[in-house]
Amino acid sequence: MQTKIQDPHQKALAINLDQDKYGTIAEIGAGQETARWFFRVGGAAGTIAKAMSAYDMKFSDSIYGSSQRYVSRQRLQSMLDHEFDLLLQRLDEPRGSESSFFAFANTVAARSFTYKAGGHGWLGIRFQAHPREPASQIDIHVNLYGKNNVQDQETLGALGVNLIYGALHLREDTEALLLSLMDQLQPELVEIDMIEFSGEAFTHVDGRLMALRLVQHGFSNAVMFTADGRVAHPADALYKKSVLVERSRFHPPTQLTINLLDCAQKAFSAEDNVEPESILVLSEMTLNNLHEGGDIDVQDFLNRADILCALGKNVLISNYGDYYRLAQYLFRYTQMPSAIAMGLPSLQDIFDKKYYKDLPGGILESFGRLFNHGLRLYVCPMVDVATDQLTGIHELQLEPHLKHLYAYLLNSGNVKALETVKREYLSIYSQQVLEMIRNGSADWEAMVPAQVVDIIKEKKLFHWPG
């Protein structure tokens, strides 16, 4: 049984000693942090066709073409295009029949004397699984949290080696490849918030599942994918967007969850400081939403994702149990207005002090973080099944010492009543719907959108007996 290699020295040496692999390492903005590993361990002549770094923008543009942003996915793609094509042009004839070519590239803004903010960057590798086969590719985006530039440089170097080794030696087991990216790295120093696999070597890979794994393994706090199932980079997706989020289990999406979100979007669009065309709507599931008392059921997650995508929803997966942490995540990427759609029970939970024991400022600190930048909550009423009476935001019962705080939030418009949700939907509960589906009762069909009914029946989801 082969010993698992985790150390970047061993990984770099293993690649150098593999005579079948040959390629280029090109790095912009953070020096030769990846390339130097291969030269340090020895034997790089058998692996590296070229190593280069282009610091000056004009030099970079003359090689890779102009770009609106130098630290961007666009720049990464142009680097990989140029370097991989150059390998084929110059080396395919003399050694293409025996060598699998690869091009690794990164473009990074790391902490430095002039750049004091936390760094971030794009890393990618385009490679052949076997000689003269079509190329496959892995792209990742990282956020760097080192206290100084040396820490960021060391992180980048090891991460680059991990990515190259994973692509060349672990591609047939993408779960193992994903885990290997953080070998010998400290999670508090780097976050991988996006990864995408493409090409012939990864036709079996579902990008949504890989996105989920980033959060599940603690590599990132949140990931996104769009309605077409493509993994999204959060900073790009949220940039200059007004964001509306609904958190739910979507197990399955019901008439209530969909109608609540639609009504909230109409109310949000009508706000004076919101441009309707700038709104990005997100359906959010937390890791807790995906657990059923044990490990995450991968197929069940993909079933929910399939339905949401079919409904045209963008999906956010996060480990933000507290709403204020979700809000801070949004504020990190956009200063435009943000909102959260919810039911009255969720609003009541926000006032439960047990969720804020770890905050020095308790509930006041959490509310300061939550309602920063004018975030608003759109809250639909709840119905008492026994009495058929509605309870709305103005009838919410709270502890006496919280009433003045709540009154302030109501008067300032941070908490808004969402009274347009259809009354007949308010008594729909997803757990009840799920039980009906599993028990073969036909009553559930009126409780979910018609499109969802069709998908569940066609794919026999949620243990529908058919």
C-alpha positions as CSV (number, residue, x, y, z in Angstrom):
1,M,0.0,0.0,0.0
2,Q,1.4,3.4,-1.0
3,T,2.1,5.8,1.8
4,K,0.1,9.0,1.5
5,I,2.4,12.0,0.7
6,Q,1.5,15.2,2.6
7,D,4.8,17.1,2.8
8,P,5.4,19.6,0.0
9,H,9.1,18.5,-0.2
10,Q,8.0,14.9,-0.9
11,K,5.3,16.0,-3.3
12,A,7.7,18.2,-5.3
13,L,10.3,15.5,-5.4
14,A,7.8,12.8,-6.5
15,I,6.8,15.0,-9.4
16,N,10.4,15.8,-10.3
17,L,11.2,12.1,-10.4
18,D,8.2,11.3,-12.6
19,Q,9.7,11.4,-16.1
20,D,6.3,11.3,-17.7
21,K,5.3,14.8,-16.4
22,Y,6.7,18.0,-18.0
23,G,5.4,21.5,-17.8
24,T,5.6,25.2,-17.0
25,I,5.1,27.2,-13.8
26,A,4.1,30.9,-14.3
27,E,3.4,33.2,-11.4
28,I,2.3,36.8,-11.1
29,G,2.4,39.0,-8.1
30,A,3.8,36.7,-5.4
31,G,7.2,35.6,-6.8
32,Q,8.4,32.1,-7.5
33,E,6.8,30.6,-4.4
34,T,5.6,27.4,-6.1
35,A,8.5,27.0,-8.6
36,R,11.1,27.3,-5.9
37,W,9.9,24.1,-4.2
38,F,10.7,22.1,-7.3
39,F,14.2,23.6,-7.6
40,R,14.8,23.3,-3.9
41,V,14.3,19.5,-3.7
42,G,16.4,18.8,-6.8
43,G,15.7,17.1,-10.1
44,A,13.6,20.0,-11.5
45,A,15.2,19.7,-14.9
46,G,13.1,16.6,-15.4
47,T,9.9,18.4,-14.7
48,I,10.1,22.1,-15.4
49,A,10.3,23.3,-19.0
50,K,10.0,26.9,-17.9
51,A,9.5,28.9,-14.7
52,M,8.7,32.6,-14.9
53,S,7.3,35.5,-13.0
54,A,6.1,38.7,-14.6
55,Y,5.8,41.5,-12.0
56,D,5.7,44.5,-14.3
57,M,2.2,45.1,-15.8
58,K,3.5,46.0,-19.2
59,F,5.7,42.9,-19.4
60,S,2.7,40.9,-18.2
61,D,0.4,42.5,-20.8
62,S,2.9,41.9,-23.6
63,I,2.9,38.1,-22.7
64,Y,-0.7,37.5,-21.8
65,G,-2.6,40.4,-23.2
66,S,-4.3,43.2,-21.4
67,S,-6.8,42.6,-18.6
68,Q,-9.1,44.8,-16.6
69,R,-7.8,43.2,-13.4
70,Y,-4.5,41.5,-12.9
71,V,-5.7,39.3,-10.0
72,S,-8.7,37.8,-11.7
73,R,-9.9,34.6,-13.3
74,Q,-9.7,36.2,-16.7
75,R,-6.0,36.7,-16.2
76,L,-5.5,33.2,-14.9
77,Q,-7.2,31.8,-18.0
78,S,-5.1,33.9,-20.3
79,M,-1.9,32.6,-18.5
80,L,-3.0,29.0,-18.8
81,D,-4.0,29.4,-22.4
82,H,-0.7,31.0,-23.4
83,E,1.6,28.7,-21.4
84,F,-0.1,25.4,-22.3
85,D,-0.3,26.3,-26.0
86,L,3.4,27.2,-26.0
87,L,4.2,23.8,-24.5
88,L,2.4,22.1,-27.3
89,Q,3.8,24.3,-30.0
90,R,7.4,23.8,-28.9
91,L,7.5,20.3,-27.4
92,D,4.7,18.2,-28.8
93,E,6.8,16.9,-31.7
94,P,10.0,16.0,-29.8
95,R,8.4,14.5,-26.7
96,G,4.6,14.7,-26.9
97,S,4.3,10.9,-27.4
98,E,5.9,10.2,-24.1
99,S,5.2,13.2,-21.9
100,S,2.0,14.5,-20.3
101,F,2.2,18.3,-20.3
102,F,1.0,20.7,-17.7
103,A,0.9,24.4,-17.1
104,F,0.4,25.8,-13.6
105,A,-0.3,29.5,-13.1
106,N,-1.2,31.8,-10.3
107,T,-2.0,35.5,-10.1
108,V,-2.0,36.8,-6.5
109,A,-2.3,40.0,-4.5
110,A,-0.4,39.2,-1.3
111,R,0.3,41.3,1.7
112,S,3.4,43.5,1.1
113,F,5.0,46.8,1.9
114,T,2.5,48.7,-0.2
115,Y,-0.5,46.3,0.0
116,K,-1.6,46.0,3.6
117,A,-5.0,44.3,3.2
118,G,-5.5,40.6,3.3
119,G,-4.4,38.9,0.1
120,H,-6.3,36.8,-2.4
121,G,-5.5,35.1,-5.6
122,W,-6.3,32.6,-8.4
123,L,-4.4,29.4,-8.9
124,G,-5.0,26.9,-11.7
125,I,-3.5,24.0,-13.6
126,R,-4.2,22.7,-17.1
127,F,-2.8,19.2,-17.7
128,Q,-3.0,16.1,-19.8
129,A,-3.9,12.9,-17.9
130,H,-2.0,10.9,-20.6
131,P,0.3,11.9,-23.5
132,R,-1.6,13.8,-26.2
133,E,-5.0,13.5,-24.5
134,P,-7.3,16.6,-24.4
135,A,-6.4,18.8,-21.4
136,S,-8.3,19.0,-18.2
137,Q,-8.2,21.9,-15.7
138,I,-8.6,22.9,-12.0
139,D,-9.2,26.5,-11.0
140,I,-9.3,27.7,-7.3
141,H,-9.7,31.0,-5.6
142,V,-8.1,31.6,-2.2
143,N,-8.2,34.3,0.4
144,L,-5.0,34.8,2.4
145,Y,-5.1,35.7,6.1
146,G,-1.4,35.6,7.0
147,K,-0.1,38.3,9.5
148,N,2.7,39.2,7.1
149,N,3.8,38.6,3.5
150,V,6.2,35.8,4.5
151,Q,3.3,33.7,5.8
152,D,1.3,34.3,2.7
153,Q,4.2,33.4,0.5
154,E,4.8,30.2,2.3
155,T,1.1,29.3,2.1
156,L,1.0,30.0,-1.6
157,G,4.1,27.9,-2.3
158,A,2.7,24.9,-0.5
159,L,-0.7,25.3,-1.9
160,G,0.7,25.4,-5.5
161,V,2.6,22.2,-4.9
162,N,-0.5,20.6,-3.5
163,L,-2.6,21.6,-6.5
164,I,0.0,20.3,-9.0
165,Y,0.5,17.0,-7.2
166,G,-3.2,16.5,-6.7
167,A,-3.9,17.1,-10.4
168,L,-1.2,14.8,-11.6
169,H,-1.5,12.0,-9.0
170,L,-4.9,12.1,-7.4
171,R,-7.2,13.1,-10.2
172,E,-9.1,9.8,-10.2
173,D,-10.2,10.4,-6.6
174,T,-11.4,14.0,-6.5
175,E,-12.4,13.7,-2.8
176,A,-8.8,12.8,-1.9
177,L,-7.5,15.5,-4.3
178,L,-9.7,18.2,-2.6
179,L,-8.5,17.2,0.9
180,S,-4.9,17.2,-0.2
181,L,-5.0,20.8,-1.1
182,M,-4.7,21.8,2.5
183,D,-1.9,19.4,3.4
184,Q,0.6,21.1,5.7
185,L,-1.4,24.3,5.7
186,Q,-3.1,26.1,8.5
187,P,-6.9,26.8,7.8
188,E,-6.7,30.1,9.7
189,L,-4.2,31.4,7.2
190,V,-6.0,30.5,3.9
191,E,-9.5,29.9,2.7
192,I,-10.4,28.2,-0.5
193,D,-13.8,29.7,-1.5
194,M,-14.1,28.3,-5.0
195,I,-12.9,25.3,-6.9
196,E,-13.9,24.2,-10.4
197,F,-13.0,21.0,-12.2
198,S,-13.3,20.8,-16.0
199,G,-12.2,18.6,-18.9
200,E,-12.1,15.0,-19.8
201,A,-10.5,13.8,-16.5
202,F,-13.4,15.3,-14.5
203,T,-16.5,14.4,-16.5
204,H,-17.8,12.5,-13.5
205,V,-17.3,15.4,-11.1
206,D,-20.3,17.4,-9.9
207,G,-19.1,20.9,-9.1
208,R,-21.9,21.5,-6.6
209,L,-20.8,18.6,-4.5
210,M,-17.2,19.8,-4.6
211,A,-18.4,23.2,-3.4
212,L,-20.3,21.6,-0.6
213,R,-17.1,19.7,0.4
214,L,-15.2,23.0,0.8
215,V,-17.6,24.1,3.5
216,Q,-18.0,20.6,5.0
217,H,-14.2,20.3,5.5
218,G,-13.8,23.8,6.8
219,F,-11.8,25.1,3.8
220,S,-14.4,27.9,3.4
221,N,-17.3,29.3,5.4
222,A,-19.6,29.7,2.3
223,V,-19.7,28.8,-1.4
224,M,-22.1,29.6,-4.2
225,F,-23.4,28.1,-7.4
226,T,-25.7,29.6,-9.9
227,A,-29.0,28.4,-11.3
228,D,-27.2,26.7,-14.2
229,G,-25.2,24.6,-11.7
230,R,-21.9,26.5,-12.2
231,V,-19.7,27.2,-9.2
232,A,-19.5,30.9,-8.6
233,H,-16.8,33.1,-7.1
234,P,-18.6,35.0,-4.3
235,A,-16.7,38.2,-4.7
236,D,-17.5,38.4,-8.4
237,A,-21.1,37.3,-7.9
238,L,-21.9,39.7,-5.1
239,Y,-20.0,42.7,-6.4
240,K,-22.2,45.8,-6.5
241,K,-25.3,43.6,-6.0
242,S,-28.3,44.2,-3.7
243,V,-28.7,40.8,-2.1
244,L,-31.8,39.0,-0.9
245,V,-31.4,35.7,1.0
246,E,-33.9,33.1,2.1
247,R,-32.6,30.4,4.5
248,S,-34.4,27.1,4.4
249,R,-33.9,23.3,4.3
250,F,-35.7,23.2,0.9
251,H,-36.6,19.6,1.7
252,P,-38.5,20.0,-0.6
253,P,-39.1,23.6,-1.6
254,T,-42.8,24.2,-0.7
255,Q,-45.4,26.7,-1.9
256,L,-44.6,28.7,1.2
257,T,-40.9,28.9,0.8
258,I,-41.2,29.9,-2.9
259,N,-44.0,32.4,-2.3
260,L,-42.3,34.0,0.6
261,L,-39.1,34.6,-1.4
262,D,-41.1,36.0,-4.4
263,C,-43.1,38.4,-2.1
264,A,-39.9,39.5,-0.4
265,Q,-38.3,40.2,-3.8
266,K,-41.2,42.4,-4.8
267,A,-41.0,44.3,-1.5
268,F,-37.2,44.7,-1.8
269,S,-37.5,45.9,-5.4
270,A,-39.9,48.6,-4.3
271,E,-37.4,50.1,-1.8
272,D,-36.2,53.6,-2.7
273,N,-32.5,52.7,-2.5
274,V,-32.7,49.4,-4.4
275,E,-32.4,49.0,-8.2
276,P,-34.4,45.9,-9.1
277,E,-32.0,44.9,-11.9
278,S,-29.2,44.8,-9.3
279,I,-30.8,42.3,-7.1
280,L,-29.2,38.9,-6.6
281,V,-31.5,36.4,-5.0
282,L,-30.0,33.5,-3.0
283,S,-31.5,30.3,-1.6
284,E,-29.3,29.4,1.4
285,M,-28.8,26.1,3.0
286,T,-26.6,25.8,6.1
287,L,-24.7,22.6,7.0
288,N,-27.2,22.1,9.7
289,N,-30.0,22.2,7.1
290,L,-28.2,19.3,5.3
291,H,-27.7,17.0,8.3
292,E,-30.4,14.5,9.1
293,G,-29.0,13.5,12.5
294,G,-25.8,12.1,11.0
295,D,-23.5,12.6,8.0
296,I,-24.6,14.6,5.0
297,D,-26.6,12.5,2.5
298,V,-24.8,13.5,-0.7
299,Q,-27.6,12.4,-3.0
300,D,-30.2,14.1,-0.9
301,F,-28.2,17.4,-1.2
302,L,-27.9,17.0,-5.0
303,N,-31.6,16.4,-5.2
304,R,-32.4,19.6,-3.4
305,A,-29.8,21.4,-5.5
306,D,-31.4,20.0,-8.7
307,I,-34.8,21.3,-7.7
308,L,-33.6,24.8,-6.8
309,C,-31.6,25.1,-10.0
310,A,-34.6,24.0,-12.0
311,L,-36.6,26.7,-10.3
312,G,-34.0,29.2,-11.4
313,K,-32.5,29.8,-8.0
314,N,-28.9,30.7,-7.1
315,V,-27.7,28.6,-4.1
316,L,-25.5,29.6,-1.2
317,I,-24.1,26.8,1.1
318,S,-22.7,28.1,4.4
319,N,-21.8,27.2,7.9
320,Y,-23.3,30.4,9.3
321,G,-25.7,29.3,11.9
322,D,-26.1,32.8,13.2
323,Y,-27.8,35.4,11.0
324,Y,-25.3,38.1,11.9
325,R,-22.5,36.0,10.5
326,L,-24.4,35.6,7.3
327,A,-24.9,39.4,7.2
328,Q,-21.2,40.0,7.7
329,Y,-20.4,37.7,4.8
330,L,-22.6,39.7,2.5
331,F,-21.2,43.0,3.7
332,R,-17.7,41.7,3.0
333,Y,-18.5,41.7,-0.7
334,T,-21.1,44.4,-1.3
335,Q,-22.1,47.7,0.2
336,M,-25.4,47.7,-1.6
337,P,-28.6,47.1,0.3
338,S,-29.1,43.5,1.6
339,A,-32.2,41.7,3.0
340,I,-33.2,38.4,4.5
341,A,-36.6,36.8,4.0
342,M,-37.9,34.7,6.9
343,G,-40.9,33.5,8.9
344,L,-41.9,34.7,12.3
345,P,-40.3,31.8,14.2
346,S,-36.9,32.6,12.7
347,L,-37.3,36.2,13.9
348,Q,-38.1,35.0,17.4
349,D,-35.0,32.9,17.4
350,I,-32.9,35.9,16.5
351,F,-33.9,37.4,19.9
352,D,-32.9,34.3,21.8
353,K,-29.8,35.2,23.9
354,K,-28.5,31.6,24.0
355,Y,-27.2,32.1,20.5
356,Y,-24.9,34.9,21.6
357,K,-23.1,33.5,24.6
358,D,-19.7,33.6,22.8
359,L,-20.0,37.3,21.9
360,P,-18.6,39.7,24.5
361,G,-21.4,42.2,23.7
362,G,-24.1,39.6,23.6
363,I,-27.3,40.3,21.7
364,L,-26.5,44.0,21.2
365,E,-23.2,43.1,19.5
366,S,-24.9,40.6,17.3
367,F,-27.6,43.1,16.3
368,G,-24.9,45.7,15.6
369,R,-23.3,43.3,13.2
370,L,-26.6,42.1,11.7
371,F,-28.2,45.4,10.9
372,N,-25.1,47.2,9.8
373,H,-25.5,48.9,6.4
374,G,-29.2,49.0,6.9
375,L,-30.0,45.3,6.4
376,R,-33.7,44.6,6.6
377,L,-35.7,41.5,7.5
378,Y,-38.9,40.7,5.6
379,V,-41.0,38.6,7.9
380,C,-44.2,36.8,7.0
381,P,-46.8,36.0,9.7
382,M,-47.5,32.6,11.1
383,V,-50.9,31.0,11.6
384,D,-52.2,29.1,14.6
385,V,-53.6,25.9,13.1
386,A,-55.9,25.3,16.0
387,T,-57.5,28.8,16.1
388,D,-56.7,30.0,12.5
389,Q,-55.4,33.2,14.0
390,L,-52.5,35.1,12.4
391,T,-49.5,36.4,14.4
392,G,-47.4,39.0,12.7
393,I,-44.4,41.1,13.6
394,H,-46.5,43.5,15.7
395,E,-47.9,40.7,17.8
396,L,-44.5,39.0,18.5
397,Q,-44.1,38.3,22.2
398,L,-40.6,39.0,23.6
399,E,-39.0,39.3,27.0
400,P,-39.7,42.7,28.6
401,H,-36.1,43.9,28.4
402,L,-36.1,43.3,24.6
403,K,-39.2,45.2,23.7
404,H,-37.6,48.6,23.4
405,L,-34.9,47.2,21.2
406,Y,-37.5,45.5,19.0
407,A,-39.6,48.7,18.8
408,Y,-36.5,50.5,17.6
409,L,-36.0,47.9,14.8
410,L,-39.6,48.2,13.8
411,N,-39.5,52.0,13.7
412,S,-36.3,52.2,11.8
413,G,-37.5,49.8,9.1
414,N,-35.0,47.1,9.8
415,V,-37.9,44.6,10.4
416,K,-40.7,44.8,7.9
417,A,-44.0,42.9,7.7
418,L,-44.5,40.7,4.6
419,E,-48.2,40.5,4.4
420,T,-48.6,39.5,0.8
421,V,-47.7,35.8,1.3
422,K,-50.8,33.7,0.5
423,R,-52.6,32.8,3.7
424,E,-53.3,29.2,2.6
425,Y,-49.6,28.6,2.3
426,L,-48.8,29.6,5.9
427,S,-49.9,26.2,7.3
428,I,-47.5,24.3,5.0
429,Y,-44.5,22.7,6.8
430,S,-41.8,21.0,4.8
431,Q,-41.4,18.1,7.3
432,Q,-45.1,17.3,6.9
433,V,-44.8,17.5,3.1
434,L,-41.8,15.1,3.3
435,E,-43.6,12.6,5.4
436,M,-46.6,12.7,2.9
437,I,-44.2,12.1,0.0
438,R,-42.6,9.1,1.7
439,N,-46.0,7.7,2.8
440,G,-47.5,7.8,-0.7
441,S,-50.2,10.4,0.2
442,A,-51.2,12.5,-2.8
443,D,-52.0,15.5,-0.6
444,W,-48.4,16.8,-0.8
445,E,-48.8,17.7,-4.5
446,A,-50.9,20.8,-3.7
447,M,-48.2,21.9,-1.1
448,V,-45.3,22.3,-3.6
449,P,-45.0,24.1,-6.9
450,A,-46.2,22.1,-9.9
451,Q,-42.6,22.0,-11.4
452,V,-41.4,20.5,-8.1
453,V,-44.1,17.8,-8.2
454,D,-42.9,16.8,-11.7
455,I,-39.3,16.6,-10.7
456,I,-40.0,14.6,-7.6
457,K,-42.1,12.1,-9.5
458,E,-39.8,11.9,-12.5
459,K,-36.7,11.2,-10.5
460,K,-38.5,9.5,-7.6
461,L,-36.9,11.9,-5.0
462,F,-37.3,11.9,-1.3
463,H,-38.2,8.2,-1.3
464,W,-41.4,8.8,-3.2
465,P,-42.9,5.3,-3.7
466,G,-44.3,6.2,-7.1
